């Protein structure tokens, strides 16, 4: 009979692989891995000048276009290094495990939500929508081990995700958020400029979403604010605030940084209809 420690380690492995295996560098598989990024500012020695000023849109606002990845990396988990060596690049940030990793005391859960997260952690995230091939809702993609491609025009910011060909539209054309939206995985996003910072407001989410691997919930009452700023050519700064009174006792905010990925492209990462990780993780618990 499999012992508790062995069962936990194996279950951790399955969850880790289900979430991280597609996060191997795009350079391993993408067809345009060596295609040079156009318009990159260069230093005198010809290397990219990532500290150069950001590009601008025709209206003079910062252009957030580019291929982005979390600047912070998940540390290697020694429990798993017999499966995936610690010198392997898996991407993703510490916030992928918990958005409260740098918040003193952790995320301010309502009592019922704290109990739910505790149970989800004990269950090794077996019901994680990501493991079940369902979409990764905002703000989760910013922390995951996958690339995000931003395509920016003066009136629209489109975020293209590698997993399951998902995308997100952020409208900058002055439209209001819908008053009675049909709930969705991405919600509905509009934005306005505050100086050189794009302030994105999102509402209209489905209920009981996950925002990290710990199973921190987000409800249909949530309002997500993302402040996006490109201080230089090579980085994108994010200030993310979740206001969800159903789940949390107060609004909370985290800051993330994305690094620009040059000379590569996003690739297809399609979760198979016959995916078995969920079934195997369920079976291990019994």
N, C-alpha and C positions, 0 to 999 in steps of 0.2 A: 504494500500500500504506500502511496506517495505521501511523505511527511508534509507538515504544514509549511516548513521553510522551503522545501524543494518545490512544492506546489506554488507558493508565492513567487519564487524566483522564475519558474517556468511561465507563470501567468504574466509576470512583469515583462518577460522576454517577448511574449506574443503581442502584448500591447505596444511595447517599444518598437517592435518590428513593424506592426501594422501602421503606426504613426510615422516612424522615422525612415523606413526603407526607401520610400519614394523621395526622401530628402537628400539622398546622395547627390553630390554635385551635378549640376546640369551638364557639366563638361564631360561626364561619363557617357551620355547617351544622345544629347541634342545634335541635330544634323548641322547646325550652324555654330558649332562651338568655337570656331576660330574666326568667325566673321567679325571684322572690326566695327566697333561702335562709331558712328559718324559724329563729327563735330566735337570730339573730346579736346579740351584745352591741354596743351603740352608745356612742360618745363623746357629749359634750354637743352637738357640732355635727351629730350624726346619722350620721357615718361609722362604718364597722365598727371595733370595737376588737379588733384581732387579738392584742393583748397581754393581753387579759382572761384570767382563769383558764379552764382547759378545762372542758367539760361533764362531768357524771358519770353513770354508769350507776346503776340502782336499788340496786346493792350497794355504791355509793360509789367504785368504781374509775373512772379516767378513761375517757371514751367516745371511742374512736378514730374514730367515724363521721365521714364527710365525703368530699369529692372532692379528691384530692391530686395534686400534680404536682411533679416535681423542682425544687428551689429554684435550683440552679445550672443555667445554660444552656450548651449547646454553643456555642463561639465560631464565628463564620462562617468558612467555608473559602474563601479567595480563589480557589482553583482552580475553585470551583463557582459563584461569584457571577454568572457570566453565565447560569446556569440558574436559580438562586434568589437574589434580591437579598439583600445582607447585612443589610438592614433588615427582612427577613421574620422572623416569629416561627416557629421550627420546634420549639422545646421540646427536651426531652432534656437530660441532663447529660454532662459530660466522661467520666464513668465508663461511659457507653454505648459509647464507643469502646474503653476499656480500664479494667477495675476497678483496675488497678495504677497509674493516672495519678498518684496522690499518695503511692504507696508508694516509698520510696527503693530504687532498683534494680529496681523493677517487681515483678510477682507472682513468687513463689518457685517457678517451674516445675521439675518433674523434667526431666532432659535430653530425654527423648523428647517431652514436652509443649512444651518451648521450641522444638524443631524443628518440631513440628506447627503452632504458632502462627505461626512465621516463614513457613511455607509458606502458611498460610491468608491471612496479610497479603499475601504476594506474589501470591496468587490473587485479591486484592481481595474476599475473603469470598464467593466465588461459591457456596459450599456452606452458607452461613448458613441455618439452618432458618427464620428469620424471612422471608427472601427467598423461600423455597419454601412459604410459607403455613402453616408448622407452628407449634405453640404456642411462646410465650415463657415459658420455665421460670424459676422463682425462682433467684437474686435479680434476674434481668434486668429485669422490668417496672418496678422502682423507678427505673431510669435512662432508660427509653425515652420518646419524645416522645408519650406517650398518657396520658390521665387514668386514675387508679385510684379507684374508689368503694369505701369501706369501710363496711360495715354491721355494727354491733357490738351484741351482746347479752351478758349476763353469762356465757353458756356457749359462745358461738360468735362468731368474727370471720370475715366473708365479704368477700373482695376481688373486686370485679367489674372486669374489664378490658375496654377498648373493642375490642381486636382479636379478631375471630372469636368474640365473645361468650364468652370464656374466664372462668373463675372459679376461686377457690381458697378452700377451707374450712380454718380453723384452729380446732381444738376446744379449749375451755377448761373441759371438764367432768370432768377427772381421768383420762380414758382414757390408756393407755400407747400408745406407738408400736407398730405391728404388728411381730412378730418375723420374719415371712417374707413381706414385702409383694410384691404384684405391681407391678413397677417402673412408675412413671408420670412424666409430664412435670413435674407439680407436686410429686411425692413425697407424703408424708403428714405433716401438721403437727398438733402439739399444743402447748399453751402453759400457762404458770402465771404468776402475778403475783409480782414481786419489788418490794415497795413499790408505787410507781405506774408501774413499768416492766413491760410484758408481754414475757415471754421465750418466744420461739417456737422449737421444735426441729423440724426437718424432715429426714426420711431416706426411703429407698425410691425414689430417682430412677432414671430410665432411664440407660443408659450413654451416654457421649460427647455430652453436652449442651454448648451454647454459653452463656456467661454475658455476653458482650459482642461488639461488632462485630469485634474482633481475633481472635475464635475461641478465647478462653481456655476450655479444656475443664472439664467437671465430670463425674465418673464415678458409677457406681452405688454406690461406696463413700463418697460424700460425705455429710457431716452438716452441715447449715446451721443456724446460730443467728442469729436476728434479735431484737435488743432494741429494742422500740418504746416510745417515750415521747412524750407530748404535753405539753410544758412550758407551753403557753398555747393560746389558742383557735385561733390561725392557723398553727401549725406542728407537724410530726411529726418527731421525731428518731429515726434508725435507726442502730444499730450492728450491722453484718453481719459474721459470722465464717464462713469456709468451712474446714472440716477435711476434706481429701480426700487421704489419703496416696498414692493411686495417681497423682495428678496434680501435687501440690505437695509440696515438701520439708518444709513446716511449715504449720500453720494460719495464716491471715492475716485481718486485720480492717480494714474501712473504715467510715467514718461518713458518712452522708448525711442531708440534710434535705429534707422535703417541705413545700410551701406549700399552704395550703387555697385552693381555687378556689371563689369565691362566685357565686351567681346564674347557674349553668350546670348542665348535666347531661352524663353520658357519652352517647356516640352509637355507633351501629353502624358498625364498620369491618371489613367482611367481605372477606377475601382471596379473590379469584375463583378458581374451579376452573380457569379457562383463563388464569391468570396467566402472562405471558410473560417477566417480568424474568429469571428463572433461565436460560431458554433463550438469551436475548439476551446475558447476561453470559458464558455458556459460549461462545457463538459468537465473541464479541469476542476471546477468548483465542487463537483459532486463526487 
